[in-house]
Amino acid sequence: MFLKKISIVNYKNIPSQTYNFSPTINCFVGNNGVGKTNLLDAIYHLGMGKSYFTPSALHNVRHGEEFYLIDGAFQHQEREEQIVCSLKKGQKKVIKHNGKAYERLADHIGKYPMVLISPSDRDLIVEGSETRRKFLDSVISQTDREYLELLLRYNRILLQRNTLLKQMAENNTFSVETLSVYDEQLAPLGQFIYQKRKDFMEVFLPIFSYQYAYISGGKEQVGLQYDSTLHEKSLEELLVENLPRDRVTQYTTVGIHKDDLLFEIEGYPMKKYGSQGQQKSFLIALKLSQFEILKRQLGVTPIVLLDDIFDKLDDNRVAQLIQLVTQNHFGQLFVTDTHSERTEQVVKQTGLTYQLIEF
């Protein structure tokens, strides 16, 4: 699978542009702020149905305009498939596959897998557990439709339970019996999601360890652990035990919505003890492992997007990353950089055909 062509209208700072792409390597080079990353994000948007960088779809509309439209042609095996993502202010976002709109945007997930590696991925290390859970859920959801469905259901029931806890506090009333109605639905969903995450991590961890050792040359030991209160007790037990605390805080304090991924280097938190290069290597290994999992489980080679990837990596680690590409491991690759000579020197070493688009 690869993206042959993209047409963009009013997406972020792009007024109207059309690009044709190489099925192997495509490089976007130019100064910062000229739109390289926005083009990368538009490609990601086609595959994933949303921006990688902007949570609100409305904020992707170019200033002063009323809509955005992204129209792409994918080559998938022997056929060409068209995906159109559009949004008009005041209306819902629409995604069309070969001219037919999806009834639910979730139905698009997993069809055109993308893996984007960006400097903003550092949020996975420095921000709270929600950012890491979103990463975990995103990877699993692309390969497991049931997981996505039950996760959405869990979040809806969790919101209802939290709303009820708040209403009870405001009205100075408390009913264990009423809460138990939600707990009876939440507990089995939570157990299912927990087990899926646990099973996924057992497959993911060896792949991640290999990828990091390859990029770093085996210079340091890193760790990645799935942290959950459900390791010790069932969600049903935890909800009962923490009922007094939930009543005081007015929200549900335990459950899979509190899970985390622990990033470590030499047994210490990566956030505090990892250098910038080590942190970036960790994140690249994380994303390359995501690529490998998606490729194995979907039977489709994901498109890889590398945004400013060579920043803060030493020459040895860049060389290791290049070797991964030359092993014919990847399908289509998109790269952004500020230095055209450096980019061209790097991609020439792959021996693959490439296209250079200057901004």
GUVEXSE-891992 format. One record per residue (C-alpha): x, y, z. Coordinates in steps of 0.25 Angstrom, whole numbers, padded with zeros to 4 digits. Layout:
// GUVEXSE-891992
+-------+-------+-------+
|     x |     y |     z |
+-------+-------+-------+
|     X |     Y |     Z |
...
+-------+-------+-------+
This chain:
// GUVEXSE-891992
+-------+-------+-------+
|     x |     y |     z |
+-------+-------+-------+
|  0000 |  0000 |  0000 |
|  0005 |  0014 | -0003 |
|  0000 |  0028 | -0005 |
|  0000 |  0032 | -0020 |
| -0005 |  0046 | -0019 |
| -0011 |  0056 | -0010 |
| -0019 |  0069 | -0012 |
| -0021 |  0079 |  0000 |
| -0030 |  0091 |  0001 |
| -0030 |  0100 |  0013 |
| -0023 |  0090 |  0022 |
| -0015 |  0098 |  0033 |
| -0006 |  0108 |  0025 |
| -0008 |  0101 |  0012 |
| -0017 |  0108 |  0003 |
| -0018 |  0099 | -0009 |
| -0007 |  0089 | -0013 |
| -0006 |  0075 | -0021 |
|  0006 |  0066 | -0019 |
|  0009 |  0053 | -0026 |
|  0018 |  0043 | -0018 |
|  0028 |  0032 | -0020 |
|  0024 |  0019 | -0015 |
|  0038 |  0018 | -0007 |
|  0044 |  0031 | -0001 |
|  0038 |  0045 | -0001 |
|  0046 |  0056 |  0005 |
|  0040 |  0070 |  0009 |
|  0051 |  0080 |  0011 |
|  0051 |  0095 |  0015 |
|  0052 |  0105 |  0026 |
|  0044 |  0103 |  0039 |
|  0030 |  0109 |  0038 |
|  0028 |  0107 |  0023 |
|  0018 |  0095 |  0024 |
|  0026 |  0082 |  0023 |
|  0020 |  0077 |  0036 |
|  0006 |  0081 |  0032 |
|  0007 |  0073 |  0019 |
|  0012 |  0061 |  0027 |
|  0000 |  0063 |  0036 |
| -0010 |  0064 |  0024 |
| -0005 |  0050 |  0020 |
| -0006 |  0045 |  0034 |
| -0020 |  0050 |  0034 |
| -0024 |  0043 |  0022 |
| -0020 |  0029 |  0028 |
| -0025 |  0032 |  0042 |
| -0037 |  0041 |  0040 |
| -0031 |  0052 |  0049 |
| -0019 |  0061 |  0051 |
| -0007 |  0056 |  0059 |
| -0004 |  0069 |  0065 |
| -0017 |  0077 |  0066 |
| -0028 |  0070 |  0075 |
| -0039 |  0079 |  0070 |
| -0043 |  0077 |  0056 |
| -0048 |  0091 |  0054 |
| -0034 |  0096 |  0057 |
| -0029 |  0090 |  0045 |
| -0037 |  0099 |  0036 |
| -0028 |  0110 |  0030 |
| -0030 |  0124 |  0036 |
| -0041 |  0132 |  0029 |
| -0047 |  0120 |  0022 |
| -0060 |  0111 |  0025 |
| -0055 |  0097 |  0022 |
| -0043 |  0088 |  0019 |
| -0042 |  0076 |  0009 |
| -0032 |  0066 |  0007 |
| -0033 |  0056 | -0005 |
| -0024 |  0045 | -0006 |
| -0022 |  0033 | -0016 |
| -0016 |  0020 | -0010 |
| -0010 |  0009 | -0018 |
| -0015 | -0004 | -0010 |
| -0010 | -0017 | -0016 |
| -0016 | -0016 | -0031 |
| -0026 | -0005 | -0029 |
| -0026 |  0010 | -0026 |
| -0035 |  0015 | -0015 |
| -0039 |  0029 | -0012 |
| -0040 |  0035 |  0002 |
| -0046 |  0049 |  0005 |
| -0046 |  0055 |  0018 |
| -0054 |  0068 |  0020 |
| -0060 |  0078 |  0030 |
| -0069 |  0090 |  0028 |
| -0070 |  0099 |  0040 |
| -0083 |  0096 |  0048 |
| -0084 |  0082 |  0042 |
| -0078 |  0068 |  0045 |
| -0065 |  0063 |  0039 |
| -0068 |  0054 |  0028 |
| -0059 |  0043 |  0022 |
| -0062 |  0036 |  0009 |
| -0056 |  0023 |  0003 |
| -0058 |  0022 | -0012 |
| -0069 |  0033 | -0011 |
| -0077 |  0026 |  0000 |
| -0077 |  0033 |  0014 |
| -0074 |  0024 |  0026 |
| -0086 |  0023 |  0036 |
| -0076 |  0024 |  0047 |
| -0062 |  0030 |  0047 |
| -0057 |  0018 |  0055 |
| -0059 |  0009 |  0043 |
| -0048 |  0015 |  0036 |
| -0037 |  0012 |  0047 |
| -0027 |  0001 |  0042 |
| -0030 |  0002 |  0027 |
| -0018 |  0011 |  0024 |
| -0009 |  0009 |  0035 |
|  0001 |  0021 |  0038 |
|  0013 |  0022 |  0048 |
|  0017 |  0036 |  0050 |
|  0030 |  0040 |  0058 |
|  0031 |  0054 |  0062 |
|  0038 |  0063 |  0072 |
|  0025 |  0065 |  0079 |
|  0025 |  0050 |  0083 |
|  0034 |  0054 |  0095 |
|  0020 |  0057 |  0101 |
|  0020 |  0042 |  0103 |
|  0031 |  0043 |  0113 |
|  0029 |  0056 |  0120 |
|  0014 |  0057 |  0120 |
|  0004 |  0049 |  0129 |
| -0001 |  0035 |  0128 |
| -0013 |  0039 |  0119 |
| -0003 |  0042 |  0107 |
|  0003 |  0028 |  0108 |
| -0010 |  0021 |  0109 |
| -0015 |  0028 |  0097 |
| -0003 |  0023 |  0090 |
| -0005 |  0009 |  0095 |
| -0020 |  0009 |  0091 |
| -0017 |  0015 |  0077 |
| -0008 |  0003 |  0074 |
| -0017 | -0008 |  0079 |
| -0030 | -0001 |  0073 |
| -0024 | -0001 |  0059 |
| -0023 | -0017 |  0059 |
| -0034 | -0020 |  0068 |
| -0048 | -0015 |  0065 |
| -0055 | -0021 |  0077 |
| -0045 | -0014 |  0086 |
| -0048 | -0001 |  0081 |
| -0063 | -0003 |  0082 |
| -0062 | -0008 |  0097 |
| -0052 |  0004 |  0100 |
| -0062 |  0014 |  0095 |
| -0073 |  0007 |  0103 |
| -0065 |  0007 |  0115 |
| -0062 |  0022 |  0114 |
| -0077 |  0025 |  0112 |
| -0081 |  0017 |  0125 |
| -0069 |  0023 |  0133 |
| -0074 |  0037 |  0129 |
| -0088 |  0034 |  0134 |
| -0083 |  0028 |  0147 |
| -0074 |  0041 |  0149 |
| -0086 |  0049 |  0146 |
| -0095 |  0042 |  0156 |
| -0084 |  0043 |  0167 |
| -0084 |  0058 |  0165 |
| -0099 |  0059 |  0165 |
| -0100 |  0051 |  0178 |
| -0090 |  0060 |  0185 |
| -0097 |  0073 |  0180 |
| -0110 |  0067 |  0185 |
| -0104 |  0062 |  0198 |
| -0109 |  0048 |  0195 |
| -0102 |  0035 |  0193 |
| -0107 |  0022 |  0187 |
| -0098 |  0009 |  0186 |
| -0109 |  0002 |  0179 |
| -0110 |  0012 |  0168 |
| -0095 |  0012 |  0166 |
| -0095 | -0003 |  0166 |
| -0103 | -0002 |  0153 |
| -0091 |  0005 |  0146 |
| -0081 | -0004 |  0153 |
| -0087 | -0017 |  0148 |
| -0085 | -0011 |  0134 |
| -0072 | -0005 |  0136 |
| -0065 | -0017 |  0143 |
| -0065 | -0027 |  0132 |
| -0062 | -0017 |  0121 |
| -0050 | -0012 |  0129 |
| -0045 | -0027 |  0131 |
| -0046 | -0029 |  0116 |
| -0038 | -0017 |  0113 |
| -0028 | -0020 |  0123 |
| -0026 | -0034 |  0118 |
| -0024 | -0029 |  0104 |
| -0014 | -0018 |  0108 |
| -0006 | -0029 |  0116 |
| -0006 | -0039 |  0104 |
| -0002 | -0028 |  0095 |
|  0010 | -0024 |  0104 |
|  0015 | -0038 |  0104 |
|  0016 | -0037 |  0089 |
|  0021 | -0023 |  0088 |
|  0032 | -0023 |  0098 |
|  0042 | -0033 |  0091 |
|  0040 | -0025 |  0078 |
|  0043 | -0012 |  0086 |
|  0055 | -0017 |  0093 |
|  0061 | -0022 |  0080 |
|  0058 | -0008 |  0073 |
|  0064 |  0000 |  0084 |
|  0077 | -0009 |  0084 |
|  0078 | -0008 |  0069 |
|  0077 |  0008 |  0069 |
|  0086 |  0010 |  0081 |
|  0096 | -0001 |  0078 |
|  0093 | -0008 |  0091 |
|  0099 |  0004 |  0099 |
|  0089 |  0004 |  0110 |
|  0078 | -0004 |  0116 |
|  0064 |  0001 |  0115 |
|  0051 | -0004 |  0121 |
|  0036 | -0003 |  0117 |
|  0025 | -0007 |  0127 |
|  0010 | -0008 |  0127 |
|  0005 | -0002 |  0141 |
| -0009 | -0005 |  0145 |
| -0016 | -0007 |  0159 |
| -0023 | -0019 |  0152 |
| -0010 | -0027 |  0153 |
| -0014 | -0029 |  0168 |
| -0029 | -0029 |  0168 |
| -0041 | -0030 |  0159 |
| -0048 | -0017 |  0155 |
| -0060 | -0022 |  0162 |
| -0052 | -0023 |  0175 |
| -0045 | -0009 |  0173 |
| -0058 | -0002 |  0171 |
| -0064 | -0007 |  0184 |
| -0052 | -0004 |  0192 |
| -0050 |  0010 |  0186 |
| -0065 |  0014 |  0188 |
| -0062 |  0023 |  0200 |
| -0051 |  0030 |  0192 |
| -0059 |  0032 |  0180 |
| -0070 |  0038 |  0188 |
| -0060 |  0049 |  0193 |
| -0053 |  0052 |  0180 |
| -0066 |  0051 |  0172 |
| -0060 |  0043 |  0161 |
| -0056 |  0028 |  0159 |
| -0042 |  0027 |  0164 |
| -0039 |  0013 |  0160 |
| -0040 |  0005 |  0147 |
| -0033 |  0003 |  0133 |
| -0034 |  0019 |  0131 |
| -0023 |  0020 |  0141 |
| -0013 |  0010 |  0135 |
|  0001 |  0015 |  0130 |
|  0013 |  0011 |  0123 |
|  0026 |  0012 |  0131 |
|  0038 |  0017 |  0123 |
|  0052 |  0013 |  0129 |
|  0067 |  0014 |  0126 |
|  0076 |  0006 |  0134 |
|  0065 |  0004 |  0144 |
|  0062 |  0019 |  0146 |
|  0051 |  0027 |  0140 |
|  0054 |  0031 |  0126 |
|  0048 |  0045 |  0128 |
|  0058 |  0049 |  0139 |
|  0071 |  0041 |  0135 |
|  0070 |  0039 |  0120 |
|  0078 |  0049 |  0111 |
|  0071 |  0056 |  0099 |
|  0078 |  0046 |  0090 |
|  0074 |  0034 |  0099 |
|  0059 |  0039 |  0100 |
|  0058 |  0041 |  0085 |
|  0064 |  0027 |  0082 |
|  0054 |  0021 |  0092 |
|  0042 |  0028 |  0085 |
|  0047 |  0024 |  0071 |
|  0048 |  0009 |  0076 |
|  0034 |  0011 |  0082 |
|  0029 |  0015 |  0068 |
|  0037 |  0005 |  0060 |
|  0031 | -0006 |  0069 |
|  0017 |  0000 |  0066 |
|  0020 | -0001 |  0051 |
|  0025 | -0016 |  0053 |
|  0012 | -0020 |  0061 |
|  0003 | -0013 |  0051 |
|  0010 | -0019 |  0039 |
|  0009 | -0033 |  0045 |
| -0005 | -0033 |  0050 |
| -0012 | -0025 |  0038 |
| -0004 | -0031 |  0027 |
| -0001 | -0017 |  0021 |
|  0012 | -0009 |  0022 |
|  0009 |  0004 |  0029 |
|  0013 |  0017 |  0023 |
|  0024 |  0023 |  0032 |
|  0025 |  0038 |  0034 |
|  0038 |  0044 |  0040 |
|  0037 |  0058 |  0044 |
|  0050 |  0065 |  0047 |
|  0055 |  0051 |  0051 |
|  0070 |  0055 |  0051 |
|  0070 |  0065 |  0061 |
|  0077 |  0062 |  0074 |
|  0081 |  0048 |  0069 |
|  0096 |  0046 |  0068 |
|  0103 |  0040 |  0055 |
|  0103 |  0026 |  0060 |
|  0088 |  0025 |  0063 |
|  0085 |  0032 |  0050 |
|  0093 |  0022 |  0043 |
|  0086 |  0010 |  0050 |
|  0072 |  0016 |  0046 |
|  0077 |  0017 |  0032 |
|  0081 |  0002 |  0032 |
|  0067 | -0001 |  0037 |
|  0061 |  0006 |  0024 |
|  0072 | -0001 |  0015 |
|  0067 | -0015 |  0019 |
|  0055 | -0013 |  0011 |
|  0047 | -0013 |  0024 |
|  0038 | -0001 |  0021 |
|  0028 |  0002 |  0010 |
|  0026 |  0016 |  0007 |
|  0034 |  0027 |  0015 |
|  0032 |  0042 |  0017 |
|  0043 |  0050 |  0023 |
|  0044 |  0065 |  0027 |
|  0057 |  0072 |  0029 |
|  0062 |  0086 |  0029 |
|  0075 |  0082 |  0021 |
|  0074 |  0077 |  0007 |
|  0088 |  0073 |  0006 |
|  0088 |  0065 |  0019 |
|  0074 |  0058 |  0015 |
|  0079 |  0055 |  0001 |
|  0092 |  0049 |  0006 |
|  0084 |  0040 |  0016 |
|  0074 |  0035 |  0006 |
|  0084 |  0032 | -0005 |
|  0091 |  0022 |  0004 |
|  0078 |  0014 |  0004 |
|  0080 |  0011 | -0011 |
|  0065 |  0013 | -0013 |
|  0058 |  0023 | -0022 |
|  0054 |  0036 | -0016 |
|  0047 |  0049 | -0018 |
|  0051 |  0062 | -0012 |
|  0041 |  0073 | -0011 |
|  0046 |  0087 | -0007 |
|  0038 |  0097 |  0000 |
+-------+-------+-------+
